[in-house]
Amino acid sequence: MYIVIIAIVIALDQLTKYLIQANFDLNTTVSLIDGIFHITYIHNSGAAFSLFENKTGFLIAMQVIVISIVLVYLVKKQKKEHWCLLLSLSLIVAGGMGNLIDRAAKGYVVDFLDFRIWPIFNVADISVCVGCGLLVLYMFFIEPKRGGRKREFQGTSDRIDTSGE
């Protein structure tokens, strides 16, 4: 089920990027709601907020590592974990993969959603942000109500000696 969600988000991301590239010239802006929402076609050679700009190899390597780890976790835990955790991780992976496809194939990510008060972004970025938001909700509201998990490791430093010796 979560693999289907990942595939749908990646397909939607890649379709919207294709449509932008096919119908807009680079750095073109079209106002949909004047001064509030525009479609602005740009190339982003960095990560969020243009961090690590022109560090394509580093960004690809980091994305591959993180995506691989989360995918393995999703496959192993899909029947044991809460749906909110799995959905959040799926959305994060889908967004990461959508931008990874661009970065690996072109050396940059296509961004086009422009609200003028925020850096220009795309569908993959929305997926990552929604996934992170769900992850925060899970960590603060759902996981504590589940009673937490039994510790994987309990060292001797976790025990308090009350014998008085």
N, C-alpha and C positions, 0 to 999 in steps of 0.2 A: 504493500500500500504506500509506504513512504517513498519507495523508488519511483512510483507513478507520480507522486507529488513533485519530486525532484525533476523528473522528465518534463512534466507540464510547465514548470517554472522556467527551466532552461529553454524549452521551445518558445515560450512567450517572450522571453528576454531576447533570444536570437532573432525572432520574427520582427519585433519592434525595432531592433538595431538595423536589420536589413532594410526595413521600410524607410527608416530615416536616411540611411546611406543612399538608397535608390532615389529618393525624392528631394533631398536637400543638398546644397553645396556646403562644404565645410565652413564653419563659423557663421552660418546663416541663422537668423533669428526670425521666428514668426510669432506674433503676439496672438494668443488665444483669449486672454483676459488682460487687457492693456495694463502694464505696470505690475501685474501680479503673477501671471502664468504664461510662459513662453515655451516654444519648442526651439531649442538652440543646439545645433549639431556641432559638437566638439570632439576632439581626441584627447584622452587623458592618459598620459604616459606614466602616471604615478598611481598610488593607492588612494584611500579616502583623503579628501582635502589636499590632494596632490602630494601627499607624503611619499617619500622614496621615488620622486620623479626621475625618470630615465634609469631606474634600477630594475629593468625588466627581468633579467635573469634571477635576481634575488627574489622578486615578487612571485615569479612562476614557481621557484623552488619552495618558497614558504606556503604558497597555496596548495601545491601538490601534497606536501607533507600534512598540512592540517586537514585537507579534504580526505586524504587517505585514512588518517586516524579516525575521523568522525564517521566515515563510511563503514569501517570495520566495526566500530562501536554500534552503529545502527543495525547492522546485519546480525551481530551477536546478541544484542539486547532488545530487539524489536518486540519480543513477546513478554519481556520481563519488566520493562520500564513504562512509566506513565505516558499516555498519548501526547500530552503537552510537551514533555521533554523531547520525545521523538519527532514531533512536528517542528519544534523550534530548531533542532539540529538539522532536519531535512531542509528547511528553508535557508539556513545558513550555508549548507553545502550547495544547494541549488544556485544561490546567488554567487557563491565563490566559483562554482564551475562555469556559470554564464560569463563572468568576467575573465576567468582563466582561458576560456576558448578565444576570446578577443585578444587577450594579451599574448598568447602563444602563437596565434595565427597572424596577427598584425603588428604586435609590439606596442599596442595601445588599446584602451577600452573606449568604446563609443558611448558617450553620454549625451543626453538631449532634454531631459526634464528640468526646466529652469523656472524656479519660483522667485528669482531675483534676490531673495534674502538668504539663500542657502547655495552652496556649490551645486553645479549642474550634475545630475545623476541619471540613473537608468533603472530598468525593472529589476535587474540583479541586485542593485544596491537596496532597493525597497525590500526585496526578499531577505537579505542579510539583516536589515534593520528590524523588520517584523520578527524574524527568527530570534534576534537578540532580545527584543522586548518580551517575547513569549518565554525565553529562557530565564529572564529576570523574574517574571511572574511566577514561573515554576519554582525557582530557587527560594523566593521569599514567601510565597503563599501556599503552594501545593506540597512541596517537599516537607516543610515543617509539620503539616497536618498528617502526613503519612507516617509520622513517628520517627523520621530519620532512619538511617540504615545502620545495621550492626557494623561496628568498626572492623575493617579488614585486618588491622594489626593493633594489638594492645600491648604496648611495651610496659616495662616495670615502672617507668617514670610516670605513667598514668595513674598508678595506685598510690594512695596516701597511707602511710604507716600510722595507725592510731593506737598501737599497742603501748606506746610510751617508752619503748626501749631505744 
